[in-house]
Amino acid sequence: MKIVKYFMAAALVTTVSAGMVAEAADKAKKDPMQIVRGAKSWAQTCSRCHNMRSPKELTDEEWEVSATHMRVRANIPGNVVRDIIVFLKASNNEKVKK
C-alpha cells in the first residue's frame, strides 16, 4: 500500500512540474523580464546553500527536475521557481554531453 501511495505521489509531482514548465515557457514569451528575475532569484536563492553551477552544466530536463526538487526541499515559492527555470533554460542553449 505504501508503494502505491509513493508512486501516486511521484506521478502527481511529475504532472504538476510538467504543467509548471509549460506555463513558464508561455509566460516567458509574454514577460521578457522573467529571465532577469530568474537570474537574480537563482543567484540569491540557490547560492545560500550551493556553489553556483553553470546553467550549461545540466540539460533543460535535469534543471526542471532539480528546480522542482529544490522547490519542495527549500520551500521556494512557485513563481520564483518558474522564473529560475526560464532563466536556466534560456542560458542553457547547448546540449550537455556526458
C-alpha positions in Angstrom: 0.0 0.0 0.0 2.8 2.4 0.8 4.4 1.7 -2.6 1.2 2.6 -4.4 0.9 5.9 -2.4 4.6 6.7 -3.3 4.0 6.1 -7.0 0.8 8.1 -7.0 2.6 11.0 -5.3 5.5 10.8 -7.8 3.1 10.8 -10.7 1.3 13.9 -9.2 4.6 15.8 -8.8 5.7 14.9 -12.3 2.4 16.0 -13.8 2.4 19.3 -11.8 6.0 20.1 -12.7 5.4 19.4 -16.4 2.5 21.8 -16.4 4.5 24.3 -14.4 7.3 24.3 -17.0 4.9 24.6 -20.0 3.3 27.5 -18.2 6.7 29.1 -17.6 7.6 28.9 -21.2 4.4 30.5 -22.3 4.8 33.2 -19.7 8.4 34.0 -20.8 7.2 34.9 -24.2 4.8 37.4 -22.7 7.2 38.6 -20.0 10.8 39.2 -21.1 11.7 40.4 -17.6 11.1 36.8 -16.3 14.6 35.8 -17.4 16.1 38.8 -15.4 14.1 37.9 -12.3 15.1 34.3 -12.7 18.8 35.2 -12.9 18.5 37.3 -9.7 16.5 34.6 -7.9 18.9 31.9 -9.0 21.9 33.8 -7.7 20.2 34.9 -4.4 18.3 31.7 -3.6 20.5 28.9 -4.7 23.8 30.4 -3.6 22.6 30.3 0.0 23.4 26.6 0.2 25.2 25.7 -3.0 28.2 26.6 -5.0 26.9 28.1 -8.2 26.8 25.8 -11.2 26.9 26.9 -14.8 23.5 26.8 -16.4 25.1 24.7 -19.2 26.2 22.0 -16.7 22.8 20.3 -16.8 20.2 19.7 -19.6 16.9 21.6 -19.5 15.1 18.4 -18.3 17.7 18.0 -15.5 17.3 21.6 -14.4 13.5 21.1 -14.3 13.8 18.1 -12.0 16.4 19.8 -9.8 14.4 23.1 -9.5 11.2 21.2 -8.7 13.0 19.1 -6.1 14.5 22.2 -4.5 11.2 24.0 -4.5 10.0 21.3 -2.1 13.2 21.0 -0.1 13.9 24.7 0.3 10.3 25.9 0.3 10.8 28.2 -2.7 7.6 29.9 -4.0 6.3 28.6 -7.3 6.6 31.9 -9.1 10.3 32.1 -8.1 11.0 28.6 -9.3 9.3 29.3 -12.6 11.5 32.3 -13.1 14.6 30.3 -12.3 13.6 27.5 -14.7 13.0 30.0 -17.5 16.4 31.7 -16.9 18.3 28.3 -16.8 16.6 27.1 -20.0 17.4 30.4 -21.7 21.0 30.2 -20.6 21.4 26.5 -21.5 21.4 26.8 -25.2 23.8 23.9 -25.8 23.3 20.2 -25.2 25.2 18.7 -22.3 27.5 15.9 -23.3 28.3 13.3 -20.6 
